[in-house]
Amino acid sequence: MKYIHIIKFLMTHDLTHLKECWQAEVTNNKKINFYQLLKLFVKPIYNKKKYLFWWRLANEMYICGNKKQKEIARKIQKKLIYRFKIDIELGTKIGKNLILAHPYSITITKNTVIGENCYVLQNITIGGANEPIKIIIGDNVSIGANSVILGGEIKIGNNVKIGAMSFVNKDIPDNCTVYTQKTNTIIQNN
């Protein structure tokens, strides 16, 4: 039954953004037609591509769909969280060519806007539980493993690299590299 609503959504809505995202993230920039779309539904694909395919569809249905389609989008999201341990909330605005290099344990709140060509590694958190949150991440941003971007209103510019295990709670201008300095303490055991 849910597939009927998915097909109805795909047949009746403007899919320009969705197709651009799928083309960049799932098909390696090959054109998408209806036949290829059906193949993506049934063909086994890599986990990160499978996640992006289904999340993009659910997110588009959640943003643009009717009440029943939004309900199906939430069900798809629950299954994605259970299977992949990735929680990118529905309603999050993410530009095309999101790259999940190691797609595990990623949490992004819906009050986040991410530009194009964002490269995300594993175990990252963007956002938080307290309102109001508005995190804006520019184009061509790389976020290292185990990083946290947390706070109220944060703007991260274009062409920014965030190092692994970084904690970001303030604005970062364009063309920067940021990391949280860490030191090791070694104690000799006698």
N, C-alpha and C positions, 0 to 999 in steps of 0.2 A: 504494500500500500504506500509506503513512504517513497518508493521509487517513482510512483505515478506523480506525486507532488513535486519531486525533484525534476522530473522530465517536464512537467507543466511549467515550473519556474524557468527552466532553461529555454523553453520555447517561447515564453511570453515576456521576458525581461531583456533589457539592454545589457549584453554581456561583454561589452568592450573592455572594461577594466579586468574582469575575470579572465577573459581570453588572453590579454596581454600578460597577466601574471602567470597563467598556466604555461604560456608559450615560453616565457623566460625561465620558469622554475621547474617545469615538469618535462617539457619536450625539447629542451636545449635549443630554443629559438626556431623550431620547425613550426610551420603554419598549422593551425588547428582547424579541422573541419568536423562535421557531425560524426562521421565514421570514426575518426581518430578519438573523438570524445567518448564514443561507446567503447572503443578498445581500452581506454584508460579506466573505465568502470570495471572491466573484467580482467584485464591483463595484470599479471603480477609486476609491480615496479618497486624500486628501492624504497625503503621505509621513509626516508626523508622526503622523497618525492610523493609518496603515498600520503604522508601527513599533510604536506602543503596542498596537494590536490583537494583533499577532503576538507581541510580547514578553510581554504579559500572559498569553496562552494558553500559551506555552512555559514561563513561570515557574510557572504554576499546575500544569502537567503535571509539571514538575521537582519541585515540592514535594509534590504529592499523588498522582502517577501511579505505575504499576508500572514495572518495569525497562525494558520496551520503550518505554513512553511517555516515560520520562526520557531514553532514547537519542534519541528523535525530538525532544524538547525541545532537546537539545544540538545537533542538526543544524539546527533552526530558528534557534537562537542564532548558529551559525556563519554562516548565510546573512544574518542581520540585521547582524552585525558587518561582513561584507564589503560589503553593499549600502549601509548607512547610516553606517558608521564610528562607531557608538555601541556601547559595551560596558558595558551594565548587567548584571552577572553574575547568572546564575540563582541563585535563593535569596535575593536581596535582597528585603526587605520594604518595600513602598511603598504608602502609603494611596492612596485614590482621588483622581482629578482632578490627576494629574501633568501639568504643562504644559511641553512642550518647545517654547519659542518659536522657536528656531532649532536644529533637531535635528541637529547635526553635532559630531563629536569630543567625545563625552561619555563619561567613564569613571567607573563607580561599582562599588565592590567589594561582594561579597555580605555582608560583615559590617556593613552599613549598614542602619539602619532610618529610613525617611522617613515623616513624617506626611502628612496630607491637604493638598491645595491647594498643593503645592510648585511653584514657578515656576523653571524652569531655563533659562538661556541657553547659548550654544555654548561649546565649549572648556573645560569644567570637569572637574576630577578630584576625586573624593571617595574617600578611602581610601588604601591603600598596599600594598606587597608584604609588609611585615613583620607577623607575628602578635605578640601579640593586638591586633586592631583592633576597636573597637566604636564606631561613630559613630552617634549618635542625633540626628536632625533633627526638630524639632517640626512642628506644623501652621502653614500660612500663611507659609512661608519662601520668600524670593526670593533666588536665587543669581545674581549678575552674571556676565557673560562673562569668560572667562579666569581664573576663580577656582579656588583649590585649598584643599580641606579635608583636612588630612593630619595624622596623628599616631596616638597610641594610643587612649585612651578620651576621646572628645569628645562633649559634649552641647550642642546648639544648641537654644535654647528656641523657644517659639511666637512668631509675628508678628515675625520677624527679617528684616532686609534686609541682604544681604551685597553690598557694592559690587563693581563690575567690577575685575578684576585684584587681588583680595584673596587674602591667604594667611592661613588660619585654622588654628591649631594648639592652641587652648585653648577652654574652655567659653565660651558666650555666653548670657547670661540672656534671659528673655522680653522682648519689646517693645523691641528694640534695633536700631540700624543700626551696622554695622561695615564698615570699609574699611581697606585698607593705604595709608598716606599715601605718595604718590609725588611726587617733585619733578623738574623738568626743569632741565637745565643747558644754557644757550645760550652758545656760544662764537662770537664774531664772526670771520669769515674776512676777512683783509685782502688 
